[in-house]
Amino acid sequence: MSSLLAAVSDASLHLAPLADLAAAPNQPSGVPDVGGGEAPPGAEGLLTVLKWVAWSVTALCVAGIFGVAARMAVDHSRGGGREHARGLGLVLGACLLVGSASGIVGALV
């Protein structure tokens, strides 16, 4: 009988740390909220390149609209139909993507 009591008391000593863990406050286990973050050193050069790309793509969108308009004018003078609506739709879709790129990225991030 005394060996049974010794085994129970020995088991209660081993279970004491588990009781301490159960009483500990819950720690957050999710991803921490870092907010907007901070740009690393040297990011100014990358932002300059992104501004150049945005300017170039905007210029290409304007040139695309001019190109579709020129094709429409030439085909109209030749008696052509309305097959340029697809090209104009694609160019205008590209313009919408360029104009809303920062908003789309902001919504995803």
N, C-alpha and C positions, 0 to 999 in steps of 0.2 A: 504494500500500500504506500509506503514511503517513497518507493521508486516512481510510482504514478504521480504523487504530489511533486516530486522533483522534476519530472518530465513536463508537467503542466506549468510550473513556475518558470522553467527554462524556456518553454514555448511562448509564455507571455512576455519574456524579456526580448525575444526575437520579433514579436509582433508590435512592440511599442513604437519603433520608428515608422511603421506603416500607419499607425494611428496619428502620428505627428504630420505625416504627409496628407492625410485626409482632412486634417484641421487647417492646413495651410491655405491662404487665400488663392483664388484662381488667378493664374497668370494669363494674359492675353496670348493667344497662339496664332493670331492672324497676321497678315502683312501690315507693317507699319505704314501710316499715312505720311508720305513725304511732301505732300503739297505740290507746288509747282516745280520744285527742285531748283538746283543752282547750276548755271552753266559752268563748264570746266574752263580752266585757263586756256586762252587761245581760241575760244569759240567765236570771237569777233570775225575771224577770217572765214569761218564756215557760214556765218550769217551773211557776210558780204557775198559769198558765192551763191547762197540761196536767193538773195535779192537779185543778183544778175540772172539767175535761171528764171525767176518769176518774171522779170522784165522781158527776157528773151521769149518766153512762152506766150506772154501777152502780145508781143509784137507779131509772133507767128499766128496767133488767133486772128488778129486784125488782117494780116496778109492773107489768111485763109478765106476770110469773108470777102476781101477784095478779089481774090481769085475766082471764087464761086460767082460773084457778081459779074466779073468780066466774061466768064464762060456763058452765063445766062444772057448777057447782052449780045455776044457774038452769035449764039444759037438762035436768039429771038430774031436777029436781023436775017438769018438764013431760013427762018420759018420753023425753028426747032420747037420741041414740046417742053414739058415741065419735068424732065428727068433730073433736074438739078436740085430739086427739093431734098433729096436724100443727102447730097453733099452739103447743102446748107444746114440741114439738121445735124449732121456729124460735126461740122465746125461750131455750130452754136452749142452743142453738147460739150465740146471741148472747152469752149469759153465758160460755160457754167462750172465745169470742174475746176478750171484755173481760178475762177473768182471765189469759189467756195472751198478751196483746198485747206486753208488754215482753219476754217470752221469745222470741216470734216475731221481733220486731225485732232482738233481740240475736243470734239465730242467723243472720239475714240480713246483719247488719253485721259 
